[in-house]
C-alpha cells in the first residue's frame, strides 16, 4: 500500500509499505477514506522535533472496516468508523475516568502497539487499529460524503477545541478569548459557541481565518499580539479581561498571552501541543487567581457526544478544511500548511 513517511526537516515522502495484517485478535484493518495533516505534524516537518530515520506519520482518519480479528465484538466489517488520534481500549480506569489519552494499554499511530503489532500512520491507504472495539466509533450507516470532513474533525481538532472549552469552564453566558486561529483554535470558537458563550473573541491576523471564526460564532476579532493584544482584550471586557481563555497554539508566547489576558479569577484552557517554552508564571497566577487546566485532549471520550450534531448539521467543523489533495500530493499538503496557505488539508487516498 501507499503511505506517508517523514524523513527529516521538510522531507516528506509517499512510498510503498507493507500492507497491514491482523495480528492480536482485537484489531481491525480500516481502509482510509479521508485523513489530514495536523499542525502538530509540522513540528517534525520543520525540524523542531528531531526525526531519527524515516517514520510513518499521520494520526487523524476516518474509513471503512475491511476486516476484524476474532475477538472484536462491537465493530463489524463494512462499518464507517472514526478513529481518535490515538489507540485506547475504553475499558481501563483512565479511559473510564474520561482520560483515554492515558489509556493503560493504548498507544499512538505510526508505532508498535503494546501487544507486538504495528499501528500504521493515518496518512496512508490502510491502518491496522489495535483495540478496535475501544478505539473506533462507528457511524449509524454510511454517512453522506459531504459530512466526511466534519466527521474527520472528530478524530482530533473538534474534540480538542471542545476540550479547551471544557477545561476553561465555558458555560452559558461565559466570555471567551481564543488564542490561535489554526484548525484547533477555530474549533474552540465553535465549541465555546456550542456551550453557550455570550461573547467570543478570536485572536487572528488572517482574513480567511477570521471569516471562519465569525461563521463559527466569534463576535469580535483581535489582531494585536503581546502587550498590545492583552490591552486590546482587556479593553473589550471592562478593563479586566474575559472569564475564559482558550490557548490553542502551544508556544511560550501564546501561553503568556492567554494567562495575562484572563480576568482575575479566570481560567485558561490549554490544548496547544507544547513547543518548548518556560514554566508557568506561578507568582502572577497566584496574585490574580488565574488558573490553568487542560492538556492532551481525550477526544475519544467526546466523539459520541459530538457525532449526532455533526450528522444533523447542527455544527459544521469540517469548514476548517480549505484544501483537499490526493494522498500522492502529501508533500504539497505539508508545504501548504507550513507556509500558512491552508488552514487544514484533507487527504484522499
C-alpha positions as CSV (number, residue, x, y, z in Angstrom):
1,X,0.0,0.0,0.0
2,X,1.0,3.7,-0.2
3,X,1.8,5.6,2.9
4,X,3.5,8.8,4.1
5,X,6.9,8.8,5.8
6,X,8.7,11.7,7.4
7,X,12.4,11.6,6.7
8,X,13.5,14.8,8.3
9,X,13.4,18.6,8.0
10,X,10.9,19.5,5.2
11,X,11.4,16.0,3.8
12,X,8.0,14.2,3.5
13,X,7.5,11.3,1.0
14,X,4.8,8.9,-0.2
15,X,6.1,5.4,-0.6
16,X,5.1,1.7,-0.9
17,X,5.0,0.0,2.5
18,X,3.8,-3.5,3.6
19,X,0.0,-4.0,3.8
20,X,-1.2,-4.2,7.4
21,X,-2.2,-7.6,8.8
22,X,-4.4,-8.6,11.7
23,X,-2.1,-9.9,14.5
24,X,-3.5,-9.6,18.0
25,X,-7.2,-10.8,17.9
26,X,-8.8,-7.5,19.0
27,X,-7.6,-5.4,16.0
28,X,-9.1,-4.3,12.7
29,X,-7.9,-3.2,9.3
30,X,-9.5,0.1,8.1
31,X,-9.5,1.4,4.6
32,X,-8.8,5.1,4.9
33,X,-11.5,7.3,3.2
34,X,-10.0,10.6,4.4
35,X,-7.0,11.7,6.5
36,X,-5.4,15.0,7.0
37,X,-2.3,17.0,8.1
38,X,-2.3,18.4,11.7
39,X,-0.4,21.4,13.0
40,X,1.4,19.2,15.4
41,X,2.7,17.2,12.4
42,X,4.6,20.3,11.4
43,X,6.9,20.2,14.5
44,X,8.7,17.2,13.0
45,X,8.4,18.5,9.4
46,X,10.1,21.8,10.5
47,X,12.8,20.0,12.4
48,X,11.6,21.4,15.7
49,X,11.2,17.8,16.9
50,X,14.1,15.8,15.5
51,X,13.3,12.8,13.3
52,X,15.6,9.8,13.7
53,X,15.3,8.0,10.5
54,X,12.1,7.7,8.3
55,X,8.9,7.2,10.3
56,X,5.3,6.8,9.4
57,X,3.2,9.8,10.2
58,X,-0.4,11.0,10.5
59,X,-2.9,10.5,13.3
60,X,-6.4,11.6,12.0
61,X,-8.5,9.4,9.8
62,X,-12.0,8.0,9.0
63,X,-12.7,5.0,6.9
64,X,-14.4,1.7,6.3
65,X,-13.6,-1.5,8.2
66,X,-12.2,-4.2,5.9
67,X,-11.5,-7.0,8.3
68,X,-11.6,-7.6,12.1
69,X,-9.8,-10.0,14.5
70,X,-11.7,-12.9,16.1
71,X,-12.0,-11.1,19.5
72,X,-13.7,-7.9,18.0
73,X,-17.4,-7.7,19.0
74,X,-18.6,-4.1,18.6
75,X,-17.1,-3.2,15.3
76,X,-18.0,-5.0,12.1
77,X,-16.7,-5.3,8.5
78,X,-18.3,-2.5,6.4
79,X,-18.7,-0.1,9.3
80,X,-17.8,3.5,8.6
81,X,-15.6,4.5,11.5
82,X,-13.9,7.5,13.2
83,X,-10.6,6.9,14.8
84,X,-9.2,9.3,17.5
85,X,-5.6,10.4,17.2
86,X,-4.5,7.5,19.5
87,X,-5.3,3.9,20.3
88,X,-7.3,3.2,23.5
89,X,-9.3,0.3,24.9
90,X,-12.0,2.4,26.7
91,X,-12.1,-0.2,29.5
92,X,-9.2,0.7,31.8
93,X,-9.5,3.1,34.7
94,X,-8.1,6.1,33.0
95,X,-10.4,5.7,29.9
96,X,-13.4,5.3,32.2
97,X,-12.3,8.4,34.1
98,X,-12.5,10.4,30.9
99,X,-8.8,10.5,30.1
100,X,-8.4,8.0,27.3
101,X,-5.2,9.6,26.2
102,X,-3.7,8.0,29.3
103,X,-5.1,4.5,28.5
104,X,-3.1,1.9,30.4
105,X,-3.0,-0.3,27.3
106,X,-3.1,2.2,24.4
107,X,-0.6,3.8,22.1
108,X,0.0,6.0,19.1
109,X,-0.3,5.7,15.3
110,X,2.8,5.1,13.4
111,X,4.3,2.9,16.2
112,X,4.4,-0.5,17.6
113,X,1.5,-1.3,20.0
114,X,1.9,-2.9,23.4
115,X,0.9,-6.3,22.1
116,X,3.6,-6.6,19.4
117,X,1.7,-5.4,16.4
118,X,2.2,-2.2,14.4
119,X,-0.4,0.6,14.3
120,X,0.0,2.3,10.9
121,X,0.2,6.1,10.4
122,X,-3.0,7.6,9.3
123,X,-1.7,9.2,6.2
124,X,-1.9,6.0,4.2
125,X,-4.3,3.8,2.4
126,X,-4.9,1.4,5.2
127,X,-4.5,1.4,9.0
128,X,-4.3,-1.5,11.4
129,X,-6.2,-0.5,14.5
130,X,-5.4,-2.1,17.9
131,X,-8.2,-2.3,20.4
132,X,-10.8,-1.9,17.6
133,X,-13.8,-2.1,20.0
134,X,-12.5,0.7,22.1
135,X,-10.7,2.9,19.7
136,X,-13.2,3.1,16.8
137,X,-16.6,4.7,16.8
138,X,-19.0,3.6,14.0
139,X,-21.5,6.0,12.5
140,X,-25.1,4.9,12.1
141,X,-24.9,3.6,8.5
142,X,-22.8,5.1,5.7
143,X,-22.6,8.9,6.0
144,X,-23.3,11.4,3.3
145,X,-20.0,12.1,1.6
146,X,-20.5,15.8,2.3
147,X,-20.3,15.0,6.0
148,X,-16.9,13.3,5.8
149,X,-14.8,16.4,6.5
150,X,-16.9,17.2,9.7
151,X,-16.6,13.6,10.8
152,X,-12.8,13.7,10.3
153,X,-12.6,16.7,12.7
154,X,-13.9,14.4,15.5
155,X,-10.6,12.4,15.2
156,X,-8.8,15.4,16.7
157,X,-9.4,19.1,16.1
158,X,-13.1,19.5,17.0
159,X,-12.7,17.3,20.1
160,X,-9.5,19.2,21.0
161,X,-11.3,22.6,20.7
162,X,-14.1,21.2,22.8
163,X,-11.5,20.0,25.5
164,X,-10.1,23.6,25.6
165,X,-13.6,25.0,26.2
166,X,-14.4,22.4,28.9
167,X,-11.0,22.8,30.6
168,X,-11.6,26.6,30.9
169,X,-15.1,26.1,32.3
170,X,-17.0,27.7,29.4
171,X,-20.7,27.6,30.1
172,X,-23.9,29.6,29.4
173,X,-23.1,33.3,29.3
174,X,-19.3,32.9,29.6
175,X,-17.0,35.5,27.9
176,X,-14.2,33.8,26.0
177,X,-11.0,34.7,24.1
178,X,-9.4,32.1,21.8
179,X,-5.6,32.4,21.2
180,X,-4.7,30.7,17.9
181,X,-6.5,30.7,14.6
182,X,-5.5,27.2,13.3
183,X,-8.0,24.4,13.0
184,X,-8.0,23.8,16.7
185,X,-8.5,27.4,17.6
186,X,-11.3,27.8,15.1
187,X,-13.0,24.6,16.5
188,X,-12.5,26.1,20.0
189,X,-14.6,29.1,18.9
190,X,-17.3,26.7,17.6
191,X,-17.1,24.7,20.9
192,X,-17.4,27.8,23.0
193,X,-20.5,28.9,21.0
194,X,-22.0,25.4,21.3
195,X,-21.6,25.6,25.1
196,X,-23.4,28.9,25.3
197,X,-20.7,31.6,25.5
198,X,-22.1,35.1,25.2
199,X,-19.1,36.8,23.7
200,X,-16.2,35.1,21.9
201,X,-13.0,36.9,20.7
202,X,-10.9,35.2,18.1
203,X,-7.2,36.4,18.0
204,X,-6.3,36.3,14.3
205,X,-4.5,38.3,11.7
206,X,-5.7,36.3,8.7
207,X,-8.8,37.4,6.8
208,X,-9.7,33.9,5.7
209,X,-9.4,32.5,9.2
210,X,-11.3,35.5,10.7
211,X,-14.2,34.7,8.3
212,X,-14.4,31.1,9.5
213,X,-14.1,32.3,13.1
214,X,-17.1,34.5,12.6
215,X,-19.1,31.7,10.9
216,X,-18.3,29.6,14.0
217,X,-19.6,32.2,16.5
218,X,-16.8,34.8,17.1
219,X,-18.3,38.1,18.0
220,X,-15.0,40.1,17.9
221,X,-11.6,39.8,16.3
222,X,-8.3,41.0,17.8
223,X,-5.3,41.2,15.5
224,X,-2.8,42.6,18.0
225,X,-0.3,40.4,19.9
226,X,1.8,40.7,23.0
227,X,1.2,43.6,25.3
228,X,-0.9,45.4,22.7
229,X,-3.1,42.3,22.3
230,X,-3.5,41.9,26.0
231,X,-4.5,45.6,26.3
232,X,-7.0,45.3,23.5
233,X,-8.6,42.2,25.0
234,X,-8.9,43.8,28.4
235,X,-10.4,46.9,26.8
236,X,-13.2,44.7,25.3
237,X,-14.1,43.3,28.7
238,X,-14.4,46.4,31.0
239,X,-10.7,46.6,31.5
240,X,-10.4,43.3,33.4
241,X,-10.5,40.5,30.7
242,X,-12.7,37.5,29.9
243,X,-13.9,34.7,32.1
244,X,-12.1,32.0,29.9
245,X,-9.1,32.0,27.6
246,X,-8.6,29.0,25.3
247,X,-4.9,28.5,24.4
248,X,-4.6,26.6,21.1
249,X,-1.1,27.1,19.9
250,X,1.5,25.7,22.3
251,X,4.2,28.3,22.3
252,X,5.7,30.3,25.3
253,X,4.3,33.4,23.8
254,X,0.7,32.1,23.3
255,X,0.5,30.7,26.8
256,X,1.8,34.0,28.2
257,X,-0.8,35.8,26.1
258,X,-3.5,33.6,27.4
259,X,-2.6,33.9,31.1
260,X,-2.2,37.6,31.1
261,X,-5.4,38.2,29.1
262,X,-7.7,36.4,31.6
263,X,-9.6,38.3,34.2
264,X,-8.7,37.9,37.9
265,X,-10.2,34.5,38.9
266,X,-10.5,33.5,35.2
267,X,-9.4,30.2,33.8
268,X,-7.1,29.2,30.9
269,X,-7.9,26.0,29.0
270,X,-4.7,24.9,27.2
271,X,-4.6,22.3,24.4
272,X,-1.8,23.6,22.2
273,X,0.9,20.9,21.8
274,X,3.9,22.4,23.7
275,X,6.7,23.6,21.5
276,X,9.4,24.1,24.2
277,X,8.7,27.0,26.5
278,X,9.3,28.0,30.1
279,X,7.5,27.3,33.3
280,X,4.1,28.9,34.1
281,X,4.3,32.3,35.8
282,X,3.1,31.0,39.2
283,X,3.7,34.2,41.0
284,X,1.5,36.1,38.6
285,X,-1.2,33.4,38.6
286,X,-1.1,33.3,42.4
287,X,-1.6,37.1,42.6
288,X,-4.5,37.1,40.1
289,X,-6.1,33.8,40.9
290,X,-5.9,32.8,37.3
291,X,-6.0,29.1,36.8
292,X,-4.8,26.8,34.0
293,X,-6.3,23.4,33.1
294,X,-6.0,21.2,30.1
295,X,-3.5,19.1,28.2
296,X,-3.7,16.5,25.5
297,X,-7.3,16.2,24.6
298,X,-9.1,12.8,25.3
299,X,-11.1,13.2,22.1
300,X,-12.3,9.6,22.1
301,X,-14.4,10.4,25.2
302,X,-16.2,13.2,23.3
303,X,-17.0,11.5,19.9
304,X,-20.4,10.1,20.9
305,X,-21.4,13.5,22.3
306,X,-20.4,15.5,19.2
307,X,-21.2,13.0,16.5
308,X,-25.0,13.5,16.4
309,X,-24.6,17.2,15.9
310,X,-22.2,16.7,13.0
311,X,-24.6,14.3,11.4
312,X,-27.5,16.6,11.9
313,X,-25.7,19.6,10.6
314,X,-26.1,21.4,13.9
315,X,-22.3,22.1,13.8
316,X,-20.1,22.1,10.7
317,X,-16.5,21.8,11.9
318,X,-15.4,20.4,8.5
319,X,-15.3,24.0,7.4
320,X,-11.7,24.2,8.7
321,X,-10.6,22.1,5.7
322,X,-9.9,24.7,3.0
323,X,-7.7,22.5,0.8
324,X,-8.2,18.9,-0.4
325,X,-5.5,16.9,-2.1
326,X,-4.9,13.3,-3.2
327,X,-2.6,11.3,-0.8
328,X,0.0,11.2,-3.6
329,X,0.4,15.0,-3.2
330,X,1.1,14.9,0.6
331,X,4.3,16.8,0.2
332,X,2.3,19.8,-1.1
333,X,-0.2,19.3,1.7
334,X,2.6,19.8,4.3
335,X,4.1,22.8,2.4
336,X,0.7,24.5,2.2
337,X,0.2,24.3,5.9
338,X,3.8,25.1,6.7
339,X,3.5,28.3,4.6
340,X,0.0,29.1,6.0
341,X,-1.6,28.8,2.6
342,X,-4.1,26.5,4.1
343,X,-5.8,26.2,7.5
344,X,-6.0,22.4,7.3
345,X,-5.5,20.0,4.4
346,X,-7.7,16.9,3.8
347,X,-6.1,14.0,2.1
348,X,-7.9,11.4,0.0
349,X,-6.1,8.1,-0.5
